[in-house]
């Protein structure tokens, strides 16, 4: 009887612990280099963006910050300008930040395969889709 009881406890522990271990795959990281385009129709974009046929190519560098958290560096490649970002928050596979110089914010979600961050650039209450594709190898 004691053997049966121990077996039952072992099975129950395995069932409870299984979701914590998942299928053995590690979650994808947001850390890395990403490229996207701030589209022409994005709200209140600068003159440089509005005068381009498609928009401004943008590269993000997401890094782990000392002491936890993340930093995001955003460079508008076509106009060679770094955009200051603040209030970077990562919760699971969702990332948010603020671009105070544009009174804008971004919220995106990491795709299941770790290759894209798909989200919305919001400025003055209007949103525009901006997706970033990973440029480097997935960590």
Phi, psi and omega in degrees: 000319179298321179297317179297318179298315179297320179296318180296317178297318180298317179296316180297318178297320178296320179293317181291321184281339185305313180298329180293328181266345178058214181262018179088353179274143178273144177296146179287149181262149175279344182298131178146191178255139185224148179230138177209180180231123171283110189289156179306321185278003178300140185300136172052036178291161180294166178302321181301317181291315182297332182273356178267147183298326183247316184148199181250124176293134184230137177243130176256143169238113180256126182228153174286132181272148175301136179083009179103166182082192184220156169241147177231126175251126181242126179239126173278101189297315185297333180246004177051053179233135173272135181256122180290129179240142179226177175051046179285124180230130175240124176232107183063240180258015179252136178234141178226147171206168180241141174245086187302326181300332178254003188051047186232166175216163178226142170222125180220165182233134178290131179293160182301327180272359177077010185265343185224150163244116183248128183193198185233134170266123182241131181213128181053039176079359179250141183245147177225137179289129174224118180248140180246130179260138179294134178263334184251177178295144177292131180290000000 
